[in-house]
């Protein structure tokens, strides 16, 4: 299974909402999800500060940004 990286930061309400949707889906589909706070990763902060939340899949060059929903997550992961 590819790795999934969810970029977020403290105080991001949209990030919290997306993570609540994302966690059960990744668990059901057996993906390993790594949650990364961009405030502790300068490279990630430079790349994603204006677009969080961001979901990245290690085996693809595509990502999900912003207010993605459960259907979009399923399509992204399958």
C-alpha positions in Angstrom: 0.0 0.0 0.0 1.2 3.5 -0.7 1.8 5.9 2.1 -0.6 8.8 2.6 0.5 12.1 4.0 -2.0 14.6 5.4 -0.6 18.1 5.7 -2.3 20.2 8.4 -1.5 22.7 11.1 -2.9 23.7 14.5 -6.0 25.8 14.5 -7.1 24.8 11.0 -10.7 24.0 11.4 -11.1 22.8 7.8 -8.1 20.4 8.4 -9.7 19.0 11.5 -13.0 18.4 9.6 -11.2 16.7 6.7 -9.1 14.5 9.0 -12.3 13.4 10.8 -13.6 12.2 7.4 -10.3 10.8 6.2 -9.4 8.6 9.2 -12.2 6.0 9.0 -11.8 5.8 5.2 -8.1 5.1 5.4 -8.6 2.6 8.2 -11.3 0.8 6.2 -9.1 0.7 3.1 -6.0 -0.2 5.2 -3.8 2.7 4.2 -1.1 4.0 6.5 -1.9 7.6 7.2 0.8 10.0 8.4 -0.4 13.4 9.7 2.2 16.1 9.3 1.9 19.5 10.9 3.5 21.9 8.5 4.7 24.2 11.3 7.3 21.5 12.2 8.4 20.8 8.7 9.8 23.9 6.9 9.8 22.2 3.4 6.1 21.3 3.8 5.3 24.7 5.2 6.8 26.3 2.1 4.9 23.9 -0.2 1.5 23.8 1.4 1.0 26.8 3.7 -1.6 28.4 1.4 -3.4 25.2 0.4 -3.9 23.1 3.6 -5.4 20.7 4.1 -3.5 18.6 1.6 -3.7 14.8 1.1 -0.7 13.3 -0.8 -0.3 9.7 -2.0 3.3 8.5 -2.2 2.8 6.6 -5.5 1.1 9.4 -7.5 1.8 12.9 -8.6 -1.6 14.1 -7.7 -3.0 15.5 -4.4 -6.2 16.6 -2.8 -6.5 20.1 -1.6 -8.9 22.1 0.6 -12.5 21.0 1.2 -12.4 17.6 -0.3 -15.3 15.2 0.6 -15.6 11.5 1.3 -16.4 10.6 -2.3 -13.3 12.5 -3.6 -11.2 10.7 -1.0 -12.5 7.3 -2.1 -11.8 8.1 -5.8 -8.3 9.3 -4.9 -7.5 6.1 -3.0 -9.0 3.5 -5.3 
